[in-house]
Amino acid sequence: EQQRMDQSLEQRGPEERIENEVTNNNSRTRSLVRDMPVVPEVDEDYEAAATAPLAAEEPPQPQEKPPPRLEEPPQPPPPLAPYTLEDTLSESDIFEDTFAIILYDPPEDKFVALYNKHSRWKTMNKKLWMTMQYLAYMLRRIFPERFTPDSPELALAVASGDYAHVRKGGLPREGAAPVFMFGSAFRDPAMYSSMIPMPMPEPHHLYCLEEWMSHGRVCKAMSAAMST
């Protein structure tokens, strides 16, 4: 019987065959639809939902930025402990060179430089001499009442150079008197606790400081750097 049906389909024209295939496909589609589960209808009032006013949403509140943190002002260094001339002289033992003591002599009303005769004499001492000249000038100019024939003596240990020319075997050191280092000091203060960093003796530091103090103007070295 199947063969007779196939033969009859072959004998039919192309239009009849297409119509028969469409009819078969429609019957299969209807059977699939019948087998599908029924989805319950949802009764929704779409027009009411569309015309309902939207709920008012509160705009996002800007986050408050925390107040800027105020940095604490730098605290002044503690006052220096009293020391004697002998304490100052003892600091020269650890230095190989570029170390001197500047001493104010009240009866003569002048500053005197003391250099250890056992220290090496180097060309780097030129920075040390310039440092003492500037230091003596600025001390007398800033504190004129302190340096008079009736004033007490003053002894300051002064060092200079691109680095502290000290003997490594004497470190770390807790000095008895302060050492004013006009140059590069140790990064770790505990290495030499009584060493106090000061301006380097070169045009951008000590010399500019003196010009600002004496004339109230920026030195040429700093002016040229600021203009560029």
MODELLER restraints for C-alpha pairs under 7 A, 6 or more apart:
rsr = mdl.restraints
at = mdl.atoms
rsr.add(forms.Gaussian(group=physical.xy_distance, feature=features.Distance(at['CA:9:A'], at['CA:17:A']), mean=6.45, stdev=0.5))
rsr.add(forms.Gaussian(group=physical.xy_distance, feature=features.Distance(at['CA:83:A'], at['CA:176:A']), mean=6.97, stdev=0.5))
rsr.add(forms.Gaussian(group=physical.xy_distance, feature=features.Distance(at['CA:83:A'], at['CA:177:A']), mean=5.81, stdev=0.5))
rsr.add(forms.Gaussian(group=physical.xy_distance, feature=features.Distance(at['CA:85:A'], at['CA:155:A']), mean=6.37, stdev=0.5))
rsr.add(forms.Gaussian(group=physical.xy_distance, feature=features.Distance(at['CA:87:A'], at['CA:176:A']), mean=5.51, stdev=0.5))
rsr.add(forms.Gaussian(group=physical.xy_distance, feature=features.Distance(at['CA:87:A'], at['CA:177:A']), mean=5.48, stdev=0.5))
rsr.add(forms.Gaussian(group=physical.xy_distance, feature=features.Distance(at['CA:88:A'], at['CA:157:A']), mean=5.98, stdev=0.5))
rsr.add(forms.Gaussian(group=physical.xy_distance, feature=features.Distance(at['CA:88:A'], at['CA:177:A']), mean=5.33, stdev=0.5))
rsr.add(forms.Gaussian(group=physical.xy_distance, feature=features.Distance(at['CA:91:A'], at['CA:175:A']), mean=6.80, stdev=0.5))
rsr.add(forms.Gaussian(group=physical.xy_distance, feature=features.Distance(at['CA:92:A'], at['CA:99:A']), mean=6.73, stdev=0.5))
rsr.add(forms.Gaussian(group=physical.xy_distance, feature=features.Distance(at['CA:94:A'], at['CA:166:A']), mean=5.44, stdev=0.5))
rsr.add(forms.Gaussian(group=physical.xy_distance, feature=features.Distance(at['CA:94:A'], at['CA:167:A']), mean=5.52, stdev=0.5))
rsr.add(forms.Gaussian(group=physical.xy_distance, feature=features.Distance(at['CA:94:A'], at['CA:170:A']), mean=6.13, stdev=0.5))
rsr.add(forms.Gaussian(group=physical.xy_distance, feature=features.Distance(at['CA:95:A'], at['CA:165:A']), mean=5.76, stdev=0.5))
rsr.add(forms.Gaussian(group=physical.xy_distance, feature=features.Distance(at['CA:95:A'], at['CA:166:A']), mean=4.26, stdev=0.5))
rsr.add(forms.Gaussian(group=physical.xy_distance, feature=features.Distance(at['CA:95:A'], at['CA:167:A']), mean=6.13, stdev=0.5))
rsr.add(forms.Gaussian(group=physical.xy_distance, feature=features.Distance(at['CA:96:A'], at['CA:119:A']), mean=5.45, stdev=0.5))
rsr.add(forms.Gaussian(group=physical.xy_distance, feature=features.Distance(at['CA:96:A'], at['CA:120:A']), mean=6.33, stdev=0.5))
rsr.add(forms.Gaussian(group=physical.xy_distance, feature=features.Distance(at['CA:96:A'], at['CA:165:A']), mean=5.80, stdev=0.5))
rsr.add(forms.Gaussian(group=physical.xy_distance, feature=features.Distance(at['CA:96:A'], at['CA:166:A']), mean=5.65, stdev=0.5))
rsr.add(forms.Gaussian(group=physical.xy_distance, feature=features.Distance(at['CA:96:A'], at['CA:167:A']), mean=6.52, stdev=0.5))
rsr.add(forms.Gaussian(group=physical.xy_distance, feature=features.Distance(at['CA:97:A'], at['CA:119:A']), mean=5.11, stdev=0.5))
rsr.add(forms.Gaussian(group=physical.xy_distance, feature=features.Distance(at['CA:97:A'], at['CA:120:A']), mean=5.24, stdev=0.5))
rsr.add(forms.Gaussian(group=physical.xy_distance, feature=features.Distance(at['CA:97:A'], at['CA:121:A']), mean=6.79, stdev=0.5))
rsr.add(forms.Gaussian(group=physical.xy_distance, feature=features.Distance(at['CA:97:A'], at['CA:165:A']), mean=6.17, stdev=0.5))
rsr.add(forms.Gaussian(group=physical.xy_distance, feature=features.Distance(at['CA:98:A'], at['CA:124:A']), mean=6.76, stdev=0.5))
rsr.add(forms.Gaussian(group=physical.xy_distance, feature=features.Distance(at['CA:98:A'], at['CA:125:A']), mean=5.30, stdev=0.5))
rsr.add(forms.Gaussian(group=physical.xy_distance, feature=features.Distance(at['CA:98:A'], at['CA:128:A']), mean=6.15, stdev=0.5))
rsr.add(forms.Gaussian(group=physical.xy_distance, feature=features.Distance(at['CA:98:A'], at['CA:159:A']), mean=5.71, stdev=0.5))
rsr.add(forms.Gaussian(group=physical.xy_distance, feature=features.Distance(at['CA:98:A'], at['CA:160:A']), mean=5.77, stdev=0.5))
rsr.add(forms.Gaussian(group=physical.xy_distance, feature=features.Distance(at['CA:98:A'], at['CA:161:A']), mean=6.80, stdev=0.5))
rsr.add(forms.Gaussian(group=physical.xy_distance, feature=features.Distance(at['CA:98:A'], at['CA:165:A']), mean=6.95, stdev=0.5))
rsr.add(forms.Gaussian(group=physical.xy_distance, feature=features.Distance(at['CA:99:A'], at['CA:115:A']), mean=6.97, stdev=0.5))
rsr.add(forms.Gaussian(group=physical.xy_distance, feature=features.Distance(at['CA:99:A'], at['CA:158:A']), mean=5.85, stdev=0.5))
rsr.add(forms.Gaussian(group=physical.xy_distance, feature=features.Distance(at['CA:99:A'], at['CA:159:A']), mean=4.39, stdev=0.5))
rsr.add(forms.Gaussian(group=physical.xy_distance, feature=features.Distance(at['CA:99:A'], at['CA:160:A']), mean=6.81, stdev=0.5))
rsr.add(forms.Gaussian(group=physical.xy_distance, feature=features.Distance(at['CA:100:A'], at['CA:113:A']), mean=6.57, stdev=0.5))
rsr.add(forms.Gaussian(group=physical.xy_distance, feature=features.Distance(at['CA:100:A'], at['CA:114:A']), mean=5.53, stdev=0.5))
rsr.add(forms.Gaussian(group=physical.xy_distance, feature=features.Distance(at['CA:100:A'], at['CA:115:A']), mean=4.81, stdev=0.5))
rsr.add(forms.Gaussian(group=physical.xy_distance, feature=features.Distance(at['CA:100:A'], at['CA:157:A']), mean=6.13, stdev=0.5))
rsr.add(forms.Gaussian(group=physical.xy_distance, feature=features.Distance(at['CA:100:A'], at['CA:158:A']), mean=5.46, stdev=0.5))
rsr.add(forms.Gaussian(group=physical.xy_distance, feature=features.Distance(at['CA:100:A'], at['CA:159:A']), mean=6.44, stdev=0.5))
rsr.add(forms.Gaussian(group=physical.xy_distance, feature=features.Distance(at['CA:101:A'], at['CA:113:A']), mean=5.66, stdev=0.5))
rsr.add(forms.Gaussian(group=physical.xy_distance, feature=features.Distance(at['CA:101:A'], at['CA:114:A']), mean=4.99, stdev=0.5))
rsr.add(forms.Gaussian(group=physical.xy_distance, feature=features.Distance(at['CA:101:A'], at['CA:115:A']), mean=6.68, stdev=0.5))
rsr.add(forms.Gaussian(group=physical.xy_distance, feature=features.Distance(at['CA:101:A'], at['CA:155:A']), mean=6.57, stdev=0.5))
rsr.add(forms.Gaussian(group=physical.xy_distance, feature=features.Distance(at['CA:101:A'], at['CA:156:A']), mean=5.55, stdev=0.5))
rsr.add(forms.Gaussian(group=physical.xy_distance, feature=features.Distance(at['CA:101:A'], at['CA:157:A']), mean=4.61, stdev=0.5))
rsr.add(forms.Gaussian(group=physical.xy_distance, feature=features.Distance(at['CA:101:A'], at['CA:158:A']), mean=5.85, stdev=0.5))
rsr.add(forms.Gaussian(group=physical.xy_distance, feature=features.Distance(at['CA:102:A'], at['CA:111:A']), mean=6.56, stdev=0.5))
rsr.add(forms.Gaussian(group=physical.xy_distance, feature=features.Distance(at['CA:102:A'], at['CA:112:A']), mean=5.70, stdev=0.5))
rsr.add(forms.Gaussian(group=physical.xy_distance, feature=features.Distance(at['CA:102:A'], at['CA:113:A']), mean=4.57, stdev=0.5))
rsr.add(forms.Gaussian(group=physical.xy_distance, feature=features.Distance(at['CA:102:A'], at['CA:114:A']), mean=6.33, stdev=0.5))
rsr.add(forms.Gaussian(group=physical.xy_distance, feature=features.Distance(at['CA:102:A'], at['CA:155:A']), mean=5.79, stdev=0.5))
rsr.add(forms.Gaussian(group=physical.xy_distance, feature=features.Distance(at['CA:102:A'], at['CA:156:A']), mean=5.31, stdev=0.5))
rsr.add(forms.Gaussian(group=physical.xy_distance, feature=features.Distance(at['CA:102:A'], at['CA:157:A']), mean=6.57, stdev=0.5))
rsr.add(forms.Gaussian(group=physical.xy_distance, feature=features.Distance(at['CA:103:A'], at['CA:111:A']), mean=5.50, stdev=0.5))
rsr.add(forms.Gaussian(group=physical.xy_distance, feature=features.Distance(at['CA:103:A'], at['CA:112:A']), mean=5.07, stdev=0.5))
rsr.add(forms.Gaussian(group=physical.xy_distance, feature=features.Distance(at['CA:103:A'], at['CA:113:A']), mean=6.21, stdev=0.5))
rsr.add(forms.Gaussian(group=physical.xy_distance, feature=features.Distance(at['CA:103:A'], at['CA:154:A']), mean=5.66, stdev=0.5))
rsr.add(forms.Gaussian(group=physical.xy_distance, feature=features.Distance(at['CA:103:A'], at['CA:155:A']), mean=4.49, stdev=0.5))
rsr.add(forms.Gaussian(group=physical.xy_distance, feature=features.Distance(at['CA:103:A'], at['CA:156:A']), mean=6.52, stdev=0.5))
rsr.add(forms.Gaussian(group=physical.xy_distance, feature=features.Distance(at['CA:104:A'], at['CA:110:A']), mean=5.87, stdev=0.5))
rsr.add(forms.Gaussian(group=physical.xy_distance, feature=features.Distance(at['CA:104:A'], at['CA:111:A']), mean=4.42, stdev=0.5))
rsr.add(forms.Gaussian(group=physical.xy_distance, feature=features.Distance(at['CA:104:A'], at['CA:112:A']), mean=6.22, stdev=0.5))
rsr.add(forms.Gaussian(group=physical.xy_distance, feature=features.Distance(at['CA:104:A'], at['CA:153:A']), mean=5.55, stdev=0.5))
rsr.add(forms.Gaussian(group=physical.xy_distance, feature=features.Distance(at['CA:104:A'], at['CA:154:A']), mean=5.16, stdev=0.5))
rsr.add(forms.Gaussian(group=physical.xy_distance, feature=features.Distance(at['CA:104:A'], at['CA:155:A']), mean=6.54, stdev=0.5))
rsr.add(forms.Gaussian(group=physical.xy_distance, feature=features.Distance(at['CA:105:A'], at['CA:111:A']), mean=6.08, stdev=0.5))
rsr.add(forms.Gaussian(group=physical.xy_distance, feature=features.Distance(at['CA:105:A'], at['CA:153:A']), mean=5.98, stdev=0.5))
rsr.add(forms.Gaussian(group=physical.xy_distance, feature=features.Distance(at['CA:106:A'], at['CA:148:A']), mean=6.19, stdev=0.5))
rsr.add(forms.Gaussian(group=physical.xy_distance, feature=features.Distance(at['CA:106:A'], at['CA:149:A']), mean=4.40, stdev=0.5))
rsr.add(forms.Gaussian(group=physical.xy_distance, feature=features.Distance(at['CA:106:A'], at['CA:150:A']), mean=6.42, stdev=0.5))
rsr.add(forms.Gaussian(group=physical.xy_distance, feature=features.Distance(at['CA:106:A'], at['CA:151:A']), mean=6.03, stdev=0.5))
rsr.add(forms.Gaussian(group=physical.xy_distance, feature=features.Distance(at['CA:106:A'], at['CA:152:A']), mean=6.65, stdev=0.5))
rsr.add(forms.Gaussian(group=physical.xy_distance, feature=features.Distance(at['CA:106:A'], at['CA:153:A']), mean=6.25, stdev=0.5))
rsr.add(forms.Gaussian(group=physical.xy_distance, feature=features.Distance(at['CA:107:A'], at['CA:149:A']), mean=5.19, stdev=0.5))
rsr.add(forms.Gaussian(group=physical.xy_distance, feature=features.Distance(at['CA:109:A'], at['CA:148:A']), mean=6.22, stdev=0.5))
rsr.add(forms.Gaussian(group=physical.xy_distance, feature=features.Distance(at['CA:109:A'], at['CA:149:A']), mean=5.55, stdev=0.5))
rsr.add(forms.Gaussian(group=physical.xy_distance, feature=features.Distance(at['CA:111:A'], at['CA:136:A']), mean=6.77, stdev=0.5))
rsr.add(forms.Gaussian(group=physical.xy_distance, feature=features.Distance(at['CA:124:A'], at['CA:161:A']), mean=6.61, stdev=0.5))
rsr.add(forms.Gaussian(group=physical.xy_distance, feature=features.Distance(at['CA:127:A'], at['CA:160:A']), mean=6.53, stdev=0.5))
rsr.add(forms.Gaussian(group=physical.xy_distance, feature=features.Distance(at['CA:127:A'], at['CA:161:A']), mean=6.75, stdev=0.5))
rsr.add(forms.Gaussian(group=physical.xy_distance, feature=features.Distance(at['CA:127:A'], at['CA:201:A']), mean=6.18, stdev=0.5))
rsr.add(forms.Gaussian(group=physical.xy_distance, feature=features.Distance(at['CA:128:A'], at['CA:159:A']), mean=6.72, stdev=0.5))
rsr.add(forms.Gaussian(group=physical.xy_distance, feature=features.Distance(at['CA:128:A'], at['CA:160:A']), mean=5.38, stdev=0.5))
rsr.add(forms.Gaussian(group=physical.xy_distance, feature=features.Distance(at['CA:131:A'], at['CA:201:A']), mean=6.02, stdev=0.5))
rsr.add(forms.Gaussian(group=physical.xy_distance, feature=features.Distance(at['CA:140:A'], at['CA:147:A']), mean=6.38, stdev=0.5))
rsr.add(forms.Gaussian(group=physical.xy_distance, feature=features.Distance(at['CA:157:A'], at['CA:178:A']), mean=6.68, stdev=0.5))
rsr.add(forms.Gaussian(group=physical.xy_distance, feature=features.Distance(at['CA:157:A'], at['CA:179:A']), mean=4.90, stdev=0.5))
rsr.add(forms.Gaussian(group=physical.xy_distance, feature=features.Distance(at['CA:157:A'], at['CA:180:A']), mean=6.16, stdev=0.5))
rsr.add(forms.Gaussian(group=physical.xy_distance, feature=features.Distance(at['CA:158:A'], at['CA:179:A']), mean=5.72, stdev=0.5))
rsr.add(forms.Gaussian(group=physical.xy_distance, feature=features.Distance(at['CA:158:A'], at['CA:180:A']), mean=4.90, stdev=0.5))
rsr.add(forms.Gaussian(group=physical.xy_distance, feature=features.Distance(at['CA:158:A'], at['CA:181:A']), mean=6.09, stdev=0.5))
rsr.add(forms.Gaussian(group=physical.xy_distance, feature=features.Distance(at['CA:159:A'], at['CA:179:A']), mean=6.93, stdev=0.5))
rsr.add(forms.Gaussian(group=physical.xy_distance, feature=features.Distance(at['CA:159:A'], at['CA:180:A']), mean=6.18, stdev=0.5))
rsr.add(forms.Gaussian(group=physical.xy_distance, feature=features.Distance(at['CA:159:A'], at['CA:181:A']), mean=4.82, stdev=0.5))
rsr.add(forms.Gaussian(group=physical.xy_distance, feature=features.Distance(at['CA:159:A'], at['CA:182:A']), mean=6.05, stdev=0.5))
rsr.add(forms.Gaussian(group=physical.xy_distance, feature=features.Distance(at['CA:160:A'], at['CA:181:A']), mean=5.62, stdev=0.5))
rsr.add(forms.Gaussian(group=physical.xy_distance, feature=features.Distance(at['CA:160:A'], at['CA:182:A']), mean=4.66, stdev=0.5))
rsr.add(forms.Gaussian(group=physical.xy_distance, feature=features.Distance(at['CA:160:A'], at['CA:183:A']), mean=5.23, stdev=0.5))
rsr.add(forms.Gaussian(group=physical.xy_distance, feature=features.Distance(at['CA:161:A'], at['CA:182:A']), mean=7.00, stdev=0.5))
rsr.add(forms.Gaussian(group=physical.xy_distance, feature=features.Distance(at['CA:161:A'], at['CA:183:A']), mean=5.23, stdev=0.5))
rsr.add(forms.Gaussian(group=physical.xy_distance, feature=features.Distance(at['CA:162:A'], at['CA:183:A']), mean=5.53, stdev=0.5))
rsr.add(forms.Gaussian(group=physical.xy_distance, feature=features.Distance(at['CA:162:A'], at['CA:184:A']), mean=5.49, stdev=0.5))
rsr.add(forms.Gaussian(group=physical.xy_distance, feature=features.Distance(at['CA:163:A'], at['CA:183:A']), mean=6.36, stdev=0.5))
rsr.add(forms.Gaussian(group=physical.xy_distance, feature=features.Distance(at['CA:163:A'], at['CA:184:A']), mean=4.83, stdev=0.5))
rsr.add(forms.Gaussian(group=physical.xy_distance, feature=features.Distance(at['CA:163:A'], at['CA:185:A']), mean=6.38, stdev=0.5))
rsr.add(forms.Gaussian(group=physical.xy_distance, feature=features.Distance(at['CA:164:A'], at['CA:184:A']), mean=6.72, stdev=0.5))
rsr.add(forms.Gaussian(group=physical.xy_distance, feature=features.Distance(at['CA:164:A'], at['CA:185:A']), mean=6.27, stdev=0.5))
rsr.add(forms.Gaussian(group=physical.xy_distance, feature=features.Distance(at['CA:171:A'], at['CA:191:A']), mean=6.30, stdev=0.5))
rsr.add(forms.Gaussian(group=physical.xy_distance, feature=features.Distance(at['CA:172:A'], at['CA:190:A']), mean=6.90, stdev=0.5))
rsr.add(forms.Gaussian(group=physical.xy_distance, feature=features.Distance(at['CA:172:A'], at['CA:191:A']), mean=4.48, stdev=0.5))
rsr.add(forms.Gaussian(group=physical.xy_distance, feature=features.Distance(at['CA:172:A'], at['CA:192:A']), mean=5.76, stdev=0.5))
rsr.add(forms.Gaussian(group=physical.xy_distance, feature=features.Distance(at['CA:173:A'], at['CA:191:A']), mean=6.15, stdev=0.5))
rsr.add(forms.Gaussian(group=physical.xy_distance, feature=features.Distance(at['CA:173:A'], at['CA:192:A']), mean=4.81, stdev=0.5))
rsr.add(forms.Gaussian(group=physical.xy_distance, feature=features.Distance(at['CA:173:A'], at['CA:193:A']), mean=6.50, stdev=0.5))
rsr.add(forms.Gaussian(group=physical.xy_distance, feature=features.Distance(at['CA:174:A'], at['CA:192:A']), mean=5.87, stdev=0.5))
rsr.add(forms.Gaussian(group=physical.xy_distance, feature=features.Distance(at['CA:174:A'], at['CA:193:A']), mean=5.11, stdev=0.5))
rsr.add(forms.Gaussian(group=physical.xy_distance, feature=features.Distance(at['CA:174:A'], at['CA:194:A']), mean=6.11, stdev=0.5))
rsr.add(forms.Gaussian(group=physical.xy_distance, feature=features.Distance(at['CA:175:A'], at['CA:193:A']), mean=6.63, stdev=0.5))
rsr.add(forms.Gaussian(group=physical.xy_distance, feature=features.Distance(at['CA:175:A'], at['CA:194:A']), mean=5.19, stdev=0.5))
rsr.add(forms.Gaussian(group=physical.xy_distance, feature=features.Distance(at['CA:177:A'], at['CA:194:A']), mean=6.55, stdev=0.5))
rsr.add(forms.Gaussian(group=physical.xy_distance, feature=features.Distance(at['CA:178:A'], at['CA:194:A']), mean=4.79, stdev=0.5))
rsr.add(forms.Gaussian(group=physical.xy_distance, feature=features.Distance(at['CA:178:A'], at['CA:195:A']), mean=5.84, stdev=0.5))
rsr.add(forms.Gaussian(group=physical.xy_distance, feature=features.Distance(at['CA:178:A'], at['CA:196:A']), mean=6.87, stdev=0.5))
rsr.add(forms.Gaussian(group=physical.xy_distance, feature=features.Distance(at['CA:179:A'], at['CA:194:A']), mean=6.10, stdev=0.5))
rsr.add(forms.Gaussian(group=physical.xy_distance, feature=features.Distance(at['CA:179:A'], at['CA:195:A']), mean=4.69, stdev=0.5))
rsr.add(forms.Gaussian(group=physical.xy_distance, feature=features.Distance(at['CA:179:A'], at['CA:196:A']), mean=5.98, stdev=0.5))
rsr.add(forms.Gaussian(group=physical.xy_distance, feature=features.Distance(at['CA:180:A'], at['CA:195:A']), mean=6.06, stdev=0.5))
rsr.add(forms.Gaussian(group=physical.xy_distance, feature=features.Distance(at['CA:180:A'], at['CA:196:A']), mean=4.94, stdev=0.5))
rsr.add(forms.Gaussian(group=physical.xy_distance, feature=features.Distance(at['CA:180:A'], at['CA:197:A']), mean=6.24, stdev=0.5))
rsr.add(forms.Gaussian(group=physical.xy_distance, feature=features.Distance(at['CA:180:A'], at['CA:198:A']), mean=6.32, stdev=0.5))
rsr.add(forms.Gaussian(group=physical.xy_distance, feature=features.Distance(at['CA:181:A'], at['CA:195:A']), mean=6.45, stdev=0.5))
rsr.add(forms.Gaussian(group=physical.xy_distance, feature=features.Distance(at['CA:181:A'], at['CA:196:A']), mean=5.78, stdev=0.5))
rsr.add(forms.Gaussian(group=physical.xy_distance, feature=features.Distance(at['CA:181:A'], at['CA:197:A']), mean=4.99, stdev=0.5))
rsr.add(forms.Gaussian(group=physical.xy_distance, feature=features.Distance(at['CA:181:A'], at['CA:198:A']), mean=5.48, stdev=0.5))
rsr.add(forms.Gaussian(group=physical.xy_distance, feature=features.Distance(at['CA:182:A'], at['CA:197:A']), mean=6.38, stdev=0.5))
rsr.add(forms.Gaussian(group=physical.xy_distance, feature=features.Distance(at['CA:182:A'], at['CA:198:A']), mean=4.61, stdev=0.5))
rsr.add(forms.Gaussian(group=physical.xy_distance, feature=features.Distance(at['CA:182:A'], at['CA:199:A']), mean=5.38, stdev=0.5))
rsr.add(forms.Gaussian(group=physical.xy_distance, feature=features.Distance(at['CA:182:A'], at['CA:200:A']), mean=4.94, stdev=0.5))
rsr.add(forms.Gaussian(group=physical.xy_distance, feature=features.Distance(at['CA:182:A'], at['CA:201:A']), mean=6.41, stdev=0.5))
rsr.add(forms.Gaussian(group=physical.xy_distance, feature=features.Distance(at['CA:183:A'], at['CA:198:A']), mean=6.56, stdev=0.5))
rsr.add(forms.Gaussian(group=physical.xy_distance, feature=features.Distance(at['CA:183:A'], at['CA:199:A']), mean=6.45, stdev=0.5))
rsr.add(forms.Gaussian(group=physical.xy_distance, feature=features.Distance(at['CA:183:A'], at['CA:200:A']), mean=4.45, stdev=0.5))
rsr.add(forms.Gaussian(group=physical.xy_distance, feature=features.Distance(at['CA:183:A'], at['CA:201:A']), mean=6.94, stdev=0.5))
rsr.add(forms.Gaussian(group=physical.xy_distance, feature=features.Distance(at['CA:185:A'], at['CA:197:A']), mean=5.75, stdev=0.5))
rsr.add(forms.Gaussian(group=physical.xy_distance, feature=features.Distance(at['CA:199:A'], at['CA:205:A']), mean=5.47, stdev=0.5))
rsr.add(forms.Gaussian(group=physical.xy_distance, feature=features.Distance(at['CA:199:A'], at['CA:206:A']), mean=5.27, stdev=0.5))
rsr.add(forms.Gaussian(group=physical.xy_distance, feature=features.Distance(at['CA:200:A'], at['CA:206:A']), mean=5.80, stdev=0.5))
rsr.add(forms.Gaussian(group=physical.xy_distance, feature=features.Distance(at['CA:201:A'], at['CA:207:A']), mean=6.87, stdev=0.5))
rsr.add(forms.Gaussian(group=physical.xy_distance, feature=features.Distance(at['CA:203:A'], at['CA:221:A']), mean=6.37, stdev=0.5))
rsr.add(forms.Gaussian(group=physical.xy_distance, feature=features.Distance(at['CA:204:A'], at['CA:221:A']), mean=5.98, stdev=0.5))
rsr.add(forms.Gaussian(group=physical.xy_distance, feature=features.Distance(at['CA:204:A'], at['CA:222:A']), mean=6.18, stdev=0.5))
rsr.add(forms.Gaussian(group=physical.xy_distance, feature=features.Distance(at['CA:208:A'], at['CA:218:A']), mean=6.91, stdev=0.5))
rsr.add(forms.Gaussian(group=physical.xy_distance, feature=features.Distance(at['CA:208:A'], at['CA:219:A']), mean=5.21, stdev=0.5))
rsr.add(forms.Gaussian(group=physical.xy_distance, feature=features.Distance(at['CA:211:A'], at['CA:217:A']), mean=6.65, stdev=0.5))
rsr.add(forms.Gaussian(group=physical.xy_distance, feature=features.Distance(at['CA:211:A'], at['CA:219:A']), mean=6.27, stdev=0.5))
rsr.add(forms.Gaussian(group=physical.xy_distance, feature=features.Distance(at['CA:212:A'], at['CA:218:A']), mean=5.94, stdev=0.5))
